[in-house]
């Protein structure tokens, strides 16, 4: 029992020694890893949980929370370098349609950390029932095709769409529209156009979603009887001054629309019309001219009666004009036949004279790729392939040709 009496006499000294040791240890730890209070360098993204799938938030809410923490320096190193240790949660569980004031919950996945403060602490949330409603697509066609062309009835891939959103937003929608502009077009329209939901004032209702958000519209564009779109071929005459060459010939517009009261006259055209000849005799400078077209009797041009022609002329460095180069069709479907007008073009090349002198007909190929085309008549720019390097294609005459694609066996 003596040891118990001894312990009783010394208990106060033992407790005091323990407390002093604890204070010394805490002081040492604190000095080695001091506690710091500061704001997280990056705001914490707000996580929304528990939201009823039949409800949607209709007001604007902050999606980041500014958090101030107190933690040892070693903990701050992890808080700064690792993501996901601090979470800001907005719990919408069991909330019904209406306005609510919901507290934000801050969770820290590391210890020891003290949450000092955070902003905001509460968020006003407006919840509203999600509604879906079907609407007919209102198709609007604006403008008219180019002269001599006629737009057929539009075909819409879909005629109805589903509008989804909050009940109040969906109720504001009175019309779903798509608009197609046909001004001056000459080829069939076949593409997807966006849809827009409008209110009674004609203003977009951006708070709703549209499914699908676009509609494919096909509008056949056909040329009227007696009208035809043909390319323009520039006719040159005379010889330019010795030591000079033609570097470029361009015409604008490259194609024109012609008309005749007798549609047969238009159909008999070869797919192009020629300009009146340009006399280049003795020319040394570029030519910039307005020319009349050399039209057969009974045929007239729709619109502007002249075309602008530019002829580039420069001193000779070495050039060669290859006349009557056959135009080759590539990529033609097995179900179609192709007719090209004109069937040949003139190609002007430039480059070192030795290379030009060595050029063979087989070194040049004039092609038109029709792999992406369907039945119809098109104006296309020929592509030049050269199997010899060092030469430049200066010009192609005419600059574009007419390509007519017809199903095999179709009666003309």
C-alpha positions in Angstrom: 0.0 0.0 0.0 3.0 2.2 0.3 3.3 2.6 -3.4 -0.3 3.9 -3.5 0.5 6.5 -0.9 3.6 7.5 -2.9 1.7 7.7 -6.1 -1.0 9.9 -4.4 1.6 12.3 -3.2 3.2 12.6 -6.6 0.1 12.6 -8.9 0.0 16.3 -9.2 3.6 16.4 -10.3 3.0 13.6 -12.9 -0.1 15.4 -14.4 1.9 18.7 -14.6 4.8 16.9 -16.3 2.4 15.3 -18.8 0.7 18.7 -19.6 4.1 20.4 -20.0 5.3 17.6 -22.4 2.1 17.8 -24.4 2.5 21.6 -24.7 6.1 21.2 -25.8 5.1 18.6 -28.4 2.2 20.7 -29.8 4.5 23.7 -30.0 7.1 21.7 -31.8 4.6 20.3 -34.3 3.0 23.7 -34.9 6.3 25.4 -35.5 7.3 22.7 -38.0 3.9 22.7 -39.8 2.2 26.0 -39.0 -1.6 26.5 -39.5 -2.6 28.9 -42.3 -6.0 30.5 -43.0 -6.6 31.4 -46.6 -9.0 31.2 -49.6 -8.7 28.2 -51.9 -6.8 29.4 -55.0 -9.6 28.0 -57.3 -13.3 28.3 -56.6 -15.0 25.0 -55.9 -17.5 23.8 -58.6 -21.0 23.4 -57.4 -22.4 19.9 -57.5 -26.2 19.5 -57.8 -27.6 16.2 -56.4 -31.0 14.8 -55.8 -32.8 16.8 -58.5 -36.0 15.2 -59.7 -35.7 14.3 -63.4 -39.2 15.7 -64.0 -38.1 19.1 -62.7 -35.7 21.6 -64.1 -33.9 24.7 -62.7 -35.3 27.8 -64.4 -33.3 30.6 -62.8 -29.6 31.4 -63.0 -27.6 30.0 -60.1 -23.9 30.4 -59.3 -21.9 27.3 -60.2 -18.8 28.0 -58.1 -18.3 28.6 -54.4 -15.5 30.6 -52.8 -14.2 28.8 -49.8 -11.9 29.9 -46.9 -10.1 27.2 -44.9 -7.7 26.9 -42.0 -5.2 24.0 -42.2 -1.6 23.1 -41.6 0.9 24.1 -44.3 1.3 20.4 -45.3 -2.4 20.0 -45.8 -2.5 23.2 -47.9 0.0 21.7 -50.3 -2.4 18.9 -51.0 -5.4 21.2 -51.2 -3.6 23.3 -53.8 -2.3 20.5 -55.9 -5.1 17.9 -55.8 -8.6 18.3 -57.1 -11.8 16.9 -55.5 -10.6 17.2 -51.9 -13.2 20.0 -51.3 -16.7 19.6 -52.6 -19.6 22.1 -52.7 -23.0 20.3 -52.8 -26.5 21.6 -53.5 -28.9 18.9 -52.4 -32.3 19.2 -54.1 -33.7 16.0 -52.7 -37.4 16.0 -52.0 -37.9 19.5 -53.4 -41.1 20.0 -55.4 -42.1 22.5 -58.1 -41.7 26.1 -56.9 -39.2 28.5 -55.4 -36.7 27.3 -52.7 -33.8 28.6 -50.6 -31.3 25.8 -50.4 -28.1 25.8 -48.2 -24.8 24.8 -49.7 -22.9 22.0 -48.0 -19.1 22.0 -47.9 -17.3 18.7 -47.6 -13.5 18.3 -47.1 -11.9 15.0 -47.7 -8.8 15.5 -45.8 -8.0 16.3 -42.1 -7.2 18.4 -40.1 -9.0 21.2 -41.9 -11.4 23.8 -40.5 -14.0 25.5 -42.7 -13.8 29.2 -41.9 -16.4 30.6 -44.3 -17.7 30.2 -47.9 -19.7 32.3 -50.3 -22.5 31.9 -51.2 -23.9 29.9 -48.3 -27.5 29.8 -49.6 -28.9 29.7 -53.2 -32.3 30.6 -54.4 -33.5 27.8 -56.7 -36.7 27.9 -58.9 -37.8 24.4 -59.9 -40.4 23.9 -62.7 -42.0 20.9 -64.3 -40.4 19.7 -67.5 -42.9 19.7 -70.4 -42.7 18.3 -73.9 -45.0 19.3 -76.7 -45.2 18.5 -80.5 -45.2 21.3 -83.1 -45.7 21.4 -86.8 -42.7 22.8 -88.7 -43.6 26.2 -90.3 -41.6 26.3 -93.6 -40.8 29.8 -95.0 -39.4 30.2 -98.5 -37.8 33.6 -99.3 -36.5 35.0 -102.6 -36.7 33.6 -106.1 -34.3 31.7 -108.2 -32.2 33.3 -111.0 -34.0 34.4 -114.1 -35.0 31.4 -116.2 -35.2 29.0 -113.2 -38.2 27.7 -111.4 -38.5 26.3 -107.9 -40.6 23.3 -107.4 -42.5 22.4 -104.3 -40.3 22.0 -101.2 -40.1 18.6 -99.6 -39.3 18.4 -95.8 -37.8 15.2 -94.4 -39.8 15.8 -91.1 -42.9 17.9 -90.6 -43.1 17.8 -86.8 -40.7 18.3 -83.9 -40.7 18.0 -80.2 -40.2 21.0 -78.0 -39.0 20.4 -74.4 -38.3 22.7 -71.5 -39.9 24.2 -68.5 -43.7 24.5 -68.6 -43.7 28.3 -68.8 -41.1 28.3 -71.6 -42.9 25.7 -73.7 -46.2 27.6 -73.2 -44.5 30.7 -74.7 -43.8 28.9 -78.0 -46.4 29.5 -80.7 -44.4 28.6 -83.8 -41.4 26.5 -85.0 -39.9 27.8 -88.2 -37.2 27.2 -90.7 -36.4 29.6 -93.5 -34.8 28.9 -96.9 -33.5 31.7 -99.1 -33.6 31.0 -102.9 -32.4 34.3 -104.2 -30.6 33.9 -107.5 -29.9 30.2 -107.0 -29.6 27.9 -110.0 -29.2 24.4 -108.5 -31.4 22.1 -106.5 -31.4 22.8 -102.7 -30.8 19.7 -100.6 -29.5 20.4 -97.1 -30.3 20.6 -93.4 -31.6 24.0 -92.2 -31.8 25.0 -88.5 -35.1 25.2 -86.6 -36.1 28.1 -84.2 -38.8 28.3 -81.7 -40.7 31.6 -81.6 -43.1 33.3 -79.2 -46.1 35.4 -80.2 -43.9 38.4 -80.9 -41.7 36.5 -83.2 -38.8 36.4 -80.8 -36.7 33.2 -80.2 -37.5 31.2 -77.1 -34.0 30.1 -76.2 -34.9 28.3 -73.0 -36.4 25.3 -74.9 -34.7 22.4 -76.8 -35.8 21.3 -80.2 -35.6 17.6 -81.3 -34.4 17.3 -84.0 -32.9 20.8 -84.1 -32.8 20.9 -87.9 -34.8 19.6 -90.9 -33.6 18.5 -94.3 -35.2 20.4 -97.1 -35.2 19.5 -100.8 -36.3 22.0 -103.4 -35.8 21.0 -107.0 -34.7 24.0 -109.1 -35.4 23.5 -112.8 -34.7 25.7 -115.9 -37.7 27.0 -117.6 -38.4 26.2 -121.3 -36.7 28.6 -123.6 -34.0 29.4 -121.0 -30.6 27.9 -120.7 -27.4 28.6 -118.8 -24.4 28.4 -121.0 -20.7 29.1 -120.5 -18.9 32.0 -122.3 -16.0 31.3 -124.6 -13.6 34.1 -125.5 -12.6 34.3 -129.1 -9.1 35.8 -129.9 -7.8 36.9 -133.3 -4.6 38.5 -134.5 -1.0 38.0 -133.2 0.5 39.9 -130.3 3.8 41.6 -130.7 6.9 39.4 -131.0 8.5 38.8 -127.6 5.1 38.9 -125.8 2.7 36.2 -124.7 -0.8 35.8 -123.4 -0.6 34.9 -119.7 -4.3 34.8 -118.7 -7.8 35.1 -120.2 -10.7 35.5 -117.8 -14.3 36.4 -118.4 -17.0 37.6 -116.0 -19.6 36.3 -115.7 -18.2 32.9 -116.8 -21.7 31.8 -117.8 -24.8 33.6 -118.9 -28.5 32.8 -119.2 -29.9 33.0 -122.8 -33.5 32.9 -123.9 -35.5 32.3 -127.0 -39.2 32.2 -127.7 -38.4 29.0 -129.7 -37.0 26.6 -127.1 -35.6 24.4 -129.8 -33.1 27.1 -130.7 -31.8 27.1 -127.2 -31.6 23.4 -127.0 -29.5 23.3 -130.2 -26.8 25.5 -128.6 -23.5 23.5 -128.0 -23.5 24.5 -124.3 -21.5 27.7 -124.8 -21.6 31.0 -126.6 -18.7 32.9 -128.1 -17.7 36.5 -127.6 -17.1 38.8 -130.6 -13.4 38.3 -131.5 -10.7 40.3 -129.6 -8.0 41.6 -132.0 -4.7 41.2 -130.3 -2.6 42.3 -133.2 0.5 44.1 -132.0 -0.7 44.0 -128.4 1.9 44.6 -125.7 -0.2 45.4 -122.6 -3.0 43.8 -120.6 -6.5 44.1 -122.2 -9.5 44.9 -120.2 -12.6 45.0 -122.4 -16.4 44.7 -122.4 -17.6 42.5 -125.3 -20.8 41.6 -126.9 -21.7 38.0 -127.4 -21.9 36.5 -130.8 -25.4 35.0 -130.5 -27.4 33.1 -133.2 -30.5 34.7 -134.6 -33.5 34.4 -132.3 -31.5 34.1 -129.1 -30.9 36.9 -126.6 -29.0 37.3 -123.3 -31.0 37.7 -120.1 -29.8 40.7 -118.1 -26.4 42.4 -118.8 -25.7 42.3 -122.6 -21.9 42.4 -122.4 -19.3 40.4 -120.5 -16.0 41.7 -119.0 -12.9 40.1 -120.5 -9.4 40.5 -119.2 -6.4 39.3 -121.2 -3.0 39.2 -119.5 -0.1 40.0 -121.7 3.6 39.8 -120.6 7.0 39.4 -122.1 7.9 35.8 -123.0 9.6 33.7 -120.5 8.4 30.6 -122.2 4.8 29.7 -122.9 2.8 27.2 -124.9 -0.8 27.0 -126.0 -2.2 23.5 -126.4 -5.3 23.7 -128.5 -8.2 21.3 -128.5 -7.3 19.3 -125.5 -10.0 16.7 -124.9 -12.0 17.0 -121.6 -12.1 13.7 -119.7 -14.9 12.8 -117.4 -13.9 10.9 -114.2 -15.9 9.5 -111.4 -19.0 8.9 -113.6 -21.6 6.6 -112.1 -22.3 3.4 -114.1 -25.9 4.4 -114.3 -25.2 7.8 -116.1 -23.9 9.0 -119.3 -22.1 12.4 -119.7 -22.0 15.0 -122.4 -19.4 17.8 -122.3 -19.7 21.1 -124.2 -17.3 22.1 -125.5 -15.6 18.8 -125.7 -12.2 20.4 -125.9 -10.4 23.3 -124.2 -7.3 25.3 -124.9 -4.6 25.2 -122.2 -2.0 27.9 -121.8 1.2 26.8 -120.1 4.3 28.7 -119.0 7.7 27.7 -117.9 11.3 27.1 -119.0 11.5 26.7 -122.8 13.4 23.4 -122.6 10.6 21.8 -120.6 8.0 23.3 -122.9 9.9 21.9 -125.9 10.0 18.4 -124.3 6.3 18.4 -123.4 4.3 15.6 -124.8 0.5 15.4 -125.3 0.5 12.5 -122.8 2.0 14.7 -120.1 -1.2 16.7 -119.8 -4.7 15.6 -118.8 -7.8 17.7 -118.6 -10.5 16.2 -116.3 -13.8 16.9 -114.6 -14.7 14.9 -111.5 -18.5 14.2 -111.5 -18.4 11.6 -108.6 -20.5 13.9 -106.4 -23.1 14.8 -109.1 -26.5 13.4 -110.0 -28.6 13.7 -113.1 -28.7 17.3 -114.3 -26.7 20.0 -116.1 -23.8 21.7 -114.5 -21.0 24.3 -115.2 -17.7 23.0 -114.0 -14.1 24.2 -114.1 -11.7 21.7 -115.7 -8.8 20.4 -113.7 -5.4 20.1 -115.3 -3.0 17.3 -114.4 0.6 17.6 -115.5 3.0 14.7 -115.4 6.0 17.0 -115.8 7.2 19.5 -113.2 8.3 23.1 -113.7 5.3 24.3 -115.7 2.5 26.5 -114.7 -1.1 26.4 -116.0 -1.7 30.1 -116.9 -5.2 29.8 -118.3 -7.9 27.4 -119.6 -10.1 28.5 -122.4 -13.0 28.4 -121.8 -12.7 28.7 -118.0 -15.6 26.3 -117.5 -17.6 23.8 -119.5 -21.1 22.4 -119.4 -21.6 18.9 -118.2 -24.9 17.1 -118.8 -25.5 13.9 -116.9 -28.3 11.6 -118.1 -29.5 8.2 -116.9 -28.5 5.4 -119.3 -31.4 4.5 -121.5 -33.4 7.6 -120.7 -35.3 9.0 -123.7 -34.2 12.5 -124.7 
